[in-house]
Amino acid sequence: MQLKAPAFPHADKPDQTMQLRAEDVVAATNAAAAASEAADASDAAADPAAGRGSGRSRRRRKTARTFEPAAYLAPLAPYAARLAPYARRLRPVYPRPGRTGWRRWAPSWRQWLGAALTLTGLSVVFLGVAYAATDVPDNLNSYATQQDNVYYWSDGTPMARTGWVQRQEMPLKDIPVDVRDAVLAAENASFYSDPGISFSGLTRAVWRTVGQGETQGGSTITQQYVKNVYLNQDRSVSRKFTEAMLALKLDNEMDKDEILEGYLNTSWFGRGTYGIQRAAQAYYGKDVRELDVSEAAFLASLLKGAGLYDPALGGANHARAVERWSWILDRMVDVGTLSESERAKYRKFPEPLKHAPGYDTGKQSDYLVELATQYAKKAARISDKEFDLGGFQIYTTFDRKQETALTEAVTEARKQARKDDPAKAKTVHFGAASVATDGRILALHGGPDHRKQGYNESNATTVPAGSAFQPFVYAAALEHGVQKTRDGARTPVTPQTLYNGDDGVPVTTPEGPYWDRSGKKVAARNDGKKSYGQISLARALALSVNTPFMQLGMDAGLDKVRKTAESAGLLSSSFGPNVPAMSLGSATPSAIRMASGYATFAAGGTHVEPYSVDRITRNGSKVALTEPASRRAVKASTAEAVQSALTDAFRTAHPGAGAPAGVSGKAGTVQNDTASWYVGTVRSVSTAVVTYRIDLTKSLEPLPLKGIAGTPADSVPYTIWSRARGVG
């Protein structure tokens, strides 16, 4: 039996019964709310306090609204309605109707397009945010900023270098255009027009990194510069991405020439060198300014990998270097920076040096560098920290030929000492220095080996000057006169003034004999206890007689003697107390200072403080130097008289030397035989040589020479001096 549902009128319209029921519920709800409000109002009228409380509660409920997204999204509704049909088309429907096989599950072209556009949009947003968030670091990598300091001889040729990194910056204007063009042709011909990155190179690098765990070339010069100075050398996608962002940023913030200059000064060229300047020196022994196109093309090839293209590392490297060198020259023709006719001139590979030029480290050059460094820091006011960062070119006053001659003379003397007395030779020391009358230190001998001996014998204040100090006593007396009585006037002194030259003459003061602290009369002694009777001061200086000068110092005033010696160039720190022994050379000046003092007399009485650095530049820019102090030490007439006496001293001691005119000099001995000096001037250059003995393993106390320095007639210091100066 089949039951039939009764037919309702208007069956196509909504159920009227359900509508009525819904309306009834809404009406009932509204009625209840109205009744509640009426009750509240009645309660409030009956109890005002309760009414106020109810009102506060009602207000709190009214303000605590829930978040309704529809209210905020309502303005977007019209746009959403327009996009809805397109969104429905992009919505995947699987399996797709009207398709068969695998096509039932493949996205439509609209879906592919939508995904691509979405991915592109997100990528653009991501890259924009990444670019905005990328800041160029303020600090460069330490190895990218550190350089070495290069020292030059007085003729401008390199002498030595210091520093952990072999790098010297060069301004772009000093790098030849041909060198720049060779690098651009080899590395990045579109450098001046590209945005700082290579999209194809980045893609290859990322692909190689993801696929095989290593990156590949293709970076622009800007990217390579960023890697050199801001990043490490890790090979990863993240580092490559950071490199690209920094390159874009840097390209917008820096001039292209600045980037190229930085790149050329920080790139690795092999052989321990950074930068094109040090590379030119390491491979061709010349400055970058002197490179030709062919040499520049080879150096540019090293940027691809010095370990693969340095010909000195093997035959395979040589073949690769020749091939890439030729390719770079051809590439320069292709990009228009080298003409065909110019290219035709370079068919032969420019063979670089087999080894980078070395420097004489550990020996005399280290003493020269040490002295020049101390002077440079002081005269240019360079802090230790700044100096250690490098980049300084220090042009010294040292003369290569004179340094070689002095070193050879000392070396020969040292060999002879080992041959004559091996035991004493182990403790013998030679200090020597040559100083020009204008203050330039031209040469010095600091010791046998700087690596074994940590102090400079030419600058050491170790032993007394002895009778080599007599010219300063003589100059003080000529300059200021003498005073025989306490209240009497000073009496002028001339070279012909007579003094007692006998051995053992007591030293007197205006009040009588001079007594030392032990209660004994002080008396002067001559070498060999020889007496000369009454002798002129000029003759006493020529014969190196001690006794007249010990008394002359007392008569002129020890304060005047000290002041004159300091004005002539000796340091106040080398003097002890003002006692009669000062006139016998108790002061302990260095060889440099003794040579400087004698140079004052040769310069007519004008003293210039000795200096070892003529000029300093940093990355091609001049560094201000304090000029060496110059002063009038003694009158010209005084200096002339002293120089004349020193000339007689040289001729008297060495009559057959056959020296040129104007040569002067004097030997110096010390009473306890702990040192032997010779100081003399040839052609406006004063040279001081001292020989002494010290056993550094025991103490710094000088030991007796016992003949190791020769005899007064044939002293070792004079032999060194004469050989170094070409006398006799």
Secondary structure by P-SEA (a helix, b strand, c coil): cccccccccccccccaaaaaaaaaaaaaaaaaaaaaaaaaaaaaaacaaaaaaaaaaaaaaaaccccccccccccaaaaaaaaaaaaaaaccccccccccccccccccaaaaaaaaaaaaaaaaaaaaaaaaaccccccccccccbbbbbbbcccccccccccccbbbbbccccccaaaaaaaaaaccccccccccccaaaaaaaaaaaaacccccccccaaaaaaaaccccccccaaaaaaaaaaaaaaaacccaaaaaaaaaaccccccccccaaaaaaaccccccccccaaaaaaaaaaccccccccccccaaaaaaaaaaaaaaaaaaaaaccccaaaaaaccccccccccccccccccaaaaaaaaaaaaaaaaacccaaaaaaccbbbbccccaaaaaaaaaaaaaaaaaaaaacaaaaaabbbbbbcccccccccccccccccccccccccccccccccccaaaaaaaaaaabbbbccccccbbbbccccccccccbbbbbccccccccccccccccccccccccccccaaaaaaacccaaaaaaaaaacaaaaaaaaaaaccccccccccccccccccccccaaaaaaaaaaaaacccccccccccccccccbbbbbccccccccccaaaaaaaaaaaaaaaaaaccccccccccccbbbbbccccccccccccccbbbbbbbbbbcccccccccccccccccccccaaaaaaaaaaccc
